[in-house]
Amino acid sequence: MTPFDYTQRFLFEDTDVRGELALLERSYVEVLAKHPYPEPVAQLLGEMLAAAALLCGTLKFDGLLVLQARSSGAIPLLMVECSSAREVRGIARYNADDIAPDAALKDLMPEGILAITIDPTNGQRYQGIVPLEGQTLAECLSGYFATSEQLPTRFWLNADGRRARGLLLQQLPADKHKDKESRDASWEHLTTLGNTLTAEELLGLPNETVLHRLYHEETVRVFDPQIVEFHCGCSRERSANALVSVGQEDVELLLQEQGGQIEIDCQFCNQRYLFDAADVAQIFAGGGSQTPQETRH
């Protein structure tokens, strides 16, 4: 077993389908350590972290992938970011009083929508939005690709508060199988086998065992794993830039209202950045924020 979080790509040699497996332990635990999430929330957040890591493994881009689900229910927001460097972070907003221990996605996020945003460092930002209509997050993501005229893609996702795991299959453009009937039959065969994988197997078995369990009769080429890590992109400089965007007059008014010290908290990692009158004067004088006051956790 590899001693780190990772994604690992694999390819079916005899057909036009590729796959990706994701294992998140350390990064998942770090995300959960920032907030006291109830178990159903922690599970959904873990599944979304695994999904974001899987999607980044299928994309060739330099930038940020954002998965965001919103609803009118007990979980109004789930949000995960994964960079092209496979640095992940995530957050959930929830009302603990409305969450039953055995609550499912439909119970927790009624009237929900799912947004997938790709924000490249250079290039045009893209966003797709679909309703959260599936019974599980994996069904919702699979449905997104089914309705967005992109490559057919299937997800299997599970998380238990300690480990988040995911499996993805994606049909590639026609190469080995040119005719539609043959392509459809191959895709149905591989996804039907994928559907036999249990949550216990996905969460508990290493990649090589999962692939042998499902596809021992197929010729599968497995690529080297790619490391995934928790990383929060917040910083004192970004917080200072946020103050600049508000404007000096409003920031000085806010400074008075808050007793001479502005607190900016990162929602993802709970880090707190403090700015007093001297900091604010320096920022708006163009001096930056290189001399920080005390930073608290």
Secondary structure, 3 states (H helix, E strand, C coil): CCCCCEEEEEEECCCCEEEEEEEECHHHHHHHHCCCCCHHHHHHHHHHHHHHHHHHHHCCCCEEEEEEEECCCCCCEEEEEEECCCEEEEEEECCHHHCCCCCCHHHHCCCCEEEEEEEECCCCCEEEEEECCCCCHHHHHHHHHHHCCCCCEEEEEEECCCCEEEEEEEECCCCCCCCHHHHHHHHHHHHHHHCCCCHHHHHHCCHHHHHHHHHCCCCEEECCCEECEECCCCCHHHHHHHHHHHCHHHHHHHHHHCCCEEEEECCCCCCEEEEEHHHHHHHHCCCCCCCCCCCEC
